[in-house]
């Protein structure tokens, strides 16, 4: 479905990002993983290689626009194009507002929103020159319903939705589609760190009777990245088993 497409996946070293890298590689894409550290990127590439899947990687500082630009320039120099960007890097939070420091709130906004803007901004000129491209963002179920604590996380994901819908309108005339996937409760390290008292009541709201798996989310990204979705832009696709707040 993605034969020879050049794909960048931020936060691609574990969880949903790694599963998306795996799924895209299985479908013929040339996958480039962005991670926070060389060792985590190397480990992820090794995992895929053990499955007879190819990938390469970079570890730019997502807080530094110049660092991102340098990585993008290297990729364009090697491959000549960038077809798909998956903005997946992010962090969660679960503290009540009284216990959340301004620095912790800023950290969430910096990675979940500012870094997404930086990477997207660095890639758009290449996609415009090509006359096509796909940008996919990881949102969350809580961007629609909120959550009972950890206000920085849903705040950041509301922003992801706004950026997705706005850029979809701005970039459509250039042949660039922009969509997001909003996972529900998914079996990742991030969810594993949340308190059981927060998770258990949420699972009861899932009509399909289970939490999601990373593959469920990766398959949604695959659909939106593929030619099956050429007339889909500006959407936030909920992949949550029917869960509602």
N, C-alpha and C positions, 0 to 999 in steps of 0.2 A: 504493500500500500504506500510505502514511502521510498521506493527504490531510488538510491543515489541522492536523496535529499540531504542537504547539510543542516544538521540540527545542533543547537546549543541548548543545554539543560542546566540551569543554575540550581544549586542544591541537589546535584545529581549523584551524590555519593552514598545515599542510603534512603530507606523508606520509599515514599512515592516517587521521588526523583530517580532513584536507582531502578525501580521497577519500570518507570517510563523510559529510561535509557535502554533497558533490556527489551521492552516491547517494541520500541522504535528500531533498534538494531535487528531484531527478529524480522522486521518488515522492510529491511533493506536500506535503512537510513545510515548516513555517515554521522555517527554520534560523537559530540564533543561535550564532555562533562566539565562544568565549573564547580569547584569546591573551595572550601575555606583554607585547606592546607594540602601541601604536596602529598603527605602520607595518606590522607583519606582519599584523594583522587587516585593515587597509585593503587590503593587497595581496591577501589571500585572497578578500575580498569582490569585489574587482575581477576576479580570475580567474574566479570563478563568474559574475559579471555578463557577462563576455565570452562565456560559454557559454549566455547567456539564462536563468541561474538566479539566484534571489533569495536573499539572506542579509543578516543584520545582525550586529553584533559588539560585544563589550565587551573590556576588558583589565584586569580586576580583579587585584589582587595576591593570588595564591593562597596566600600565606603569612599573609594577614591576613583573619581571619574576617569582620570588619566590612566590609571592601571587597567581599567576596563577597556578603554580605547586601544591601548597597546595590545591587549589580548585579541580584540576583535580584528585589528589590523593584521595580526599574524594569521588569523584564520582566513581572512579574505585573501591574503597573499598566497596562501597554500591552496585554498579550494576555489577561489574566484567568486564565491557567492555565499550567502547564508539564506537558507530557505525557511527555516522554522526556528523560533525562539520559544523556549518554555521557561518562564519566570517562576521558579519553584522555591528558591531559597527563602527561608523564613523561620521565625521562632515564635513560640507560644507564650502564654502567661496564664496564671490562675490565682494570683494574689488579690485580696480585696483592695480597694482603692486606698484605704488608710495605710496599708502596708507596702504599697507600690511607690518606689522612689521616683522622682523626676528622671533620674538617669536610666532607670529600668524602662520607663515609658518611652524615652527617647530611643533606647536601643531597639525596641520593637519597631517603632516607626522608621528608624534608619534602615533596617534590613528589609522589612516587609513592604515598605513603600518607596523610600528614597532610592534604594539599590535597584528596585524594579524600574524606576524611572531612568536611572543612569544607564542600565544595560539596554533598555529599549531605545533610549535616545542615541546611544552609540551604534545601534544596528539599523535604525530606520533609514539613514542615507543609502546604505547598501541595498536594502530592499526596494527603495524608491528607484534607484538606478536600474535594478533588475526589472522593475515593473510588476513585482509580485512578492508575496511573503505571507507568513502566518506567525502571529504573536499570540501565545497562550499564557494565561496567568493562573496561578493557584490562589483561589479565594477560599471560602469556608462557609459551611452551613451557618456559622455564627455571624457572618456578614449580613444575614437576612433576619435572624432571630435574636442576636445578641447572646450573651452568656452570663451566668450568675456571678462571676468574679473574673478578674483579669481583663479589665476594660480595654487595655492597650491592644490586645489581639483583635477583638471584633472591630475596634476603631480602625485598625490598619487594614482589615479586610473589606470594610465599607469603602475605604479609599481605593483598594484594588478594583472593586466593582466600578467605581466612578471613573478611574483611569481607563479601564477596559472599554466602557461604553463611549466615553469621549473620544478616545483614540480610534475606535472603530469608525466613528463618523468622520474624523479628521483624515484618516489614512485610506479609507475605502476608494477614493478617486485615484489613488496610486496603486491600486490592486492589492492592498495589504489587508488581510482579515485579522481582527483582534477579538478573541473570546476568552472566557475564563471557565474553570471548573471549580465548583464549590463542593468539596467533599464533606460528607457527614463524619460521624465517628469512624475513624479508620485505624486499623491495627499497625501503628507506627511507634517508633521510639518516643515521639512527641506526645502521643496520647498515653503511652505507658507511664509518663511522668505525672499525669494529672491525678488528683485524688480520687479514690474509689467513690467517695461520696458525691463527686461531680459526675462520674461516668455512669454509675448504675441507674440513676433515674432517667438519664438520657437514652440508654439502651431500650428502656420500656416504651419509648416513643417511636421506635423503629418498627413499622408494620412488617417488614421482611424478616424480623426476628434475629438479626445478627448485626454486628458491626461490619464495616466495609473492609476489604483487603486492598493493599496497594494496587493489585492488578485491576480491580474495578475502576480505580481512578485513571490508571495508565491507559486502559481501553477507551475511556472517555476522551483523553488527550489524543489518542490515535485517531479516533473518529474526526475530531475537530481539525486535526492537522492534515487529514487526507482529502482527496478529491471528492469524497462522499459529502463533504461539508462546504463545497465551493460557494454556496449561497447563504452561508451562515456567518454572521458577524455581529458583534455587539451583544452577544448572549453570555449569561452566567448560568452554566449548566449545573443544576443540582444533582449530585450523585450521593444520595444519602439514605437509600432504602425506604424512602417515603417518610422519613422522620420530620416531625414538626414540633416546634417549641410548645 
